Amino acid sequence: MKQLILNDSQTIQPAIHNQLLYLNQAAIAHLERKHRPNESIHQARLCFKRCRAMLRLVRPGLEVQDFVAFNAFYRQCGQGLGQMRDTTARLETIQLIGKSRKSPDTEAFIRKLVSSLAKAQRDWKATGRQEIEVSGTIAQLSGFEERIRQLSVTGNAAGVVKAGIRRLYRQGRKRMEALVFGSDDAGFHQLRKSVKYLGYVFESLQYLYPAWMKSQMNELVKLGRLLGSHHDLVILLHLLDEIPAGRQRTNLRRSIIRRKKRLEKRILADAALVYLWKPSEFAGRVGVLVKNRG
């Protein structure tokens, strides 16, 4: 990811403009590629998530209406391209679960489910809607560049970054603490978003102190992957709810729930280490790094 080069003697606005324009143009470049369209869409959606992470980083320097509008725009871009990628993720997860199943009946049930998902994927491609969504998203992104150039971001780099990271870190910490007292799927999904946004921010600031930044980012990436696996299992459980009841479905559902419970214990253990700091202390370290580099 392109580094967010900051100068504490100037406002943060030019750096954010450059970062958002770069990510916007990178998303267009990915979507214009014809080779491996699923991977291209995946990479474009990562660009949208990184844009939303940058918006959260500088939220203290944004007008409320600007944050809401820009965040909604990139969320909409990602959701519009999400169907094919979500189906692919379901296929990969159910195939992984299928490798650990020894019952012939359950194996047959999983093969049937995989076949159904693969058919849904082929049917979606056949409609041509994916190409239409991609073309429409490219047009939207191209037209949005002028709005990026006009975006007002006030405040010096160290102050805005410190406040933005404190907000991101505090939000994730609160979500983790809430799960300790009562876990639910929606809570883990919210924690996943907090972890991903903070991870993208650290990815863009590695140059400030590569060893420490990379160490923090690696912890966030590891936790994010666990939360991603948890999310995929939740989606699969919803998918199973749409299938007629039967012994094979019941057995597979139990297996997924057991796997999900084990994941939740690992997630909370890792999250406790990631969110060990007080938010003000954690953000203060980054603020000092920005000042020293500026």
N, C-alpha and C positions, 0 to 999 in steps of 0.2 A: 504494500500500500504506500502511496505517496506520503512523504513526511510533512507534517504541518509545521512549517518553519515559522517560528514566532520571534518577534522583536519587541521587548517590553517597553522600548522608548516610543513605540508607535501604537496606534489603536490596532485591535485584532482584526478589524474588518478586511483589509487586503488579503491576509492569510486565509481567512474563511472563504472569501470569494474565489481565490485560486483553488482551494481544496474542493469546494462544491462544483466548480466548473470542470475540474479534472475528473471527478467521479461521474458527473453527468455525461461528459464526453466518452469516458471509458465504458459506461453502460450502453451508449449508442453503438460504440465499436463492437462490443460483444454481440449485441442484437443483430447487427448487420452481417455477421458471419453466418454462412450457410452450412459449414461443416459442424457436425455434432450439435444440433440446435438445442437439445436438452441441457448440455453443459453450458452453452452460451447464455441461455436463459438463467441458469443457476448463477453464473458469474455476474450477470446484470442485476439480479436481485440482491446479491451481496453488495453491489455498489449502492443500491437504494438504502440498504440497512446501514452502510457506512455513512451515507448522507444524513440519515436520521440520528446516528450517533454524534456526528459533528454538530447538528442542531442542538442536541441535548448538552453538549459540552459548552456551547456559547449561549445557552438559554438565558443566563443572567444578563446578557448584553442585547437581547432581542426584545422587540415589542411582542406582546402576547399574540396579537393577531398574525404577525409574521411567522412566529413559531408554529401556530396552529395550521396556517395555510401551507407552509412548506412541508411540515410533517405529514399532513394529509395527502399532499401531492405524491410524495415518495411512497407512502403506504399504499395508495391507490395503484401506483405503477407496479409495485410488487404483487399485490393481490390479483391484478389483472393477468399476470403471467404465472400464477401459482398452481393452476390445476394440474398441468402435466408433471411438474416437479413433485407435487404432493403424491400423485399416483405412483411415480417412480420410487419415492421414499417408502411408501407402503409396501411395494413389491419387494424392495431390498430387505425390509424388516421382517416380513413374513417368511421370506426365503431363509433368513438367518435363523429364525425360530424353528423352521422346518428341519434344519440340520441336526437339531438336538432331540427330535421326536423319534421314538422307537416303535410306537404303536402303528401297525399297518393301516388301521382305520383313520387315525389322525393324520398320517402321512398322505393318505388319499384325499382327505378333506382339505389339507393345505394345498395339494396340487390343484384341486378344483378351485380353491380361492385364488391362487396365483394365476390360473388360466382366466378366471373372471376379470381380475385386475388388468392382465395383459390385453384382454379383449377391449376393456374400457379405454385403455391407452391407445390402442389402434383405432377405435371408433372416434376418439377425440381428434386424432391426427387426420382422419379421413374427412372430417367436417371442414377442414381448412380454417377453423376459428383461431388456431394458434398463430398462423401466419397473419391473420387480420389483427389479432391482439398485438403482435410484435410490431407490425407496421404502424399501428395507431400509437403505440408507446414511443417509438422512435420520433414520430411527429410531435408528440407532447413534450418530450425531453428537449428537442431542438428549439421549440417555441418557448421553453422555460428559461433558457440561458439569460435572456435579458432581465428577467425578474431576479435572477441570482446577482447580476451586476448591480442591481438597484437595492439589494438587501442592505438595510442599515444594522450594523453591529457596533454598539458603543462600549467603551471601556478599554483599559490597557490589557495586554496579553496575560500577565501574571494574575491580575485580579479576577478576570473573567474565567480563566482556566481553573484557578483554585476554587472559585465558587461553583463552577459547573461540575467539577469532579467531586466536590463535597456533596452536592445534590445527588449525583448518580450513585456514589458509594453509599450514602445514607439510605437512599431508596432501596437498594439491593439488600443492605443489612436488615432493614425493617422487614422486607419480604422474607428473608431467611429466618428471622426470629419468629415471624408469624407461623411459619411452617413447623417450627419446633414444637409449638403449642397445639397445633392442629393442622395436619397436612391435607391438602386436597389438590386435585389435578390443575385447577385454575391457578392456584398459588404457585405451583411449580412452573407453570407456563410464564407467569409474571416474573418470577425469579430468573428464568431463562432469558427473558428480554433484557433485564437489568445487567446480567452477566455479559451478554453479547455486546451491548452498547459500550460498557466499560472496557471490554476487550478491544473493540475497534478503536476506541480513544487511545488506549495505550499503544496499540499498533502504530498509530499515526504520530506518536510522541517518542518513539524509541530513541531517537538521536539525542534526546536530552541527557540520558544516562543509560546507555545500551544494556549494561549488565542488569541493573535493577528493573528497568522497564521490561526487558525480555523475560525476566524471572516472573514478574507479576502477570505478564501477558500469557505465559505458558500455563500458569495456574488457572487463569480465566478460561483459556482454550480447553483445558482438560475438563473443567467443571461444565463448560458449555456443551461439550460433547456428551457428557453424561445426561445433561438436561435435554439435549436433542434426542437421545435414545429414549428417554422417558416420554417425551412428546410423541414420538412415533408409536410407542406402545399404546398410549391413550387414543390416538387416532385409530389404531387397529381394533381396540375394544369397541369404539363407536361403529366401526365397519361390521364387526361381528353382530352387533345389535340389530343390523338390518337383514341378517340371515336367519332363516327359520330355525327354531330351537331343535336341538338334537344332542346325542351323547358326544359326538365329535366336537361340536361347537362348545359344549360345556367344558370338555377336557382342555381344549385349546385356550379357552377363556381363563380357566384356572391357572394354566401354565403362564399366560401373559401377566396375570395379576401377581403371581409369585415373583416373576422376573421384575416387575415394576416395583414391588415392595423392597426387593433387594437393592435396586437402583436408588430408591429414595433414601435408604440408610447411607449409601456411599455419597450421595449428593449432599446430604446434610453434614456429613463429616468433613467433606472437602470445602463446603461453603463456610463452615465455621472457621477454617484456616484463612480463606480468602478475605472474610469480613472480620478479621481479628482486631483490626485497628479501630480507633475512634475516627469517625469521618473527618473531623477537623484536622487531626494529626496526619491522616493519610493524604488529604488534599494539600495540607501545608507543605509536605515534602515536594510535591509536584510544583507548587507555586514557587518555592525557593529555586528549584531547578530552572524554571522559566526565567526568573530574574537573573540568575547567574549566567545563563546563556545569552540574555538580552544585553 
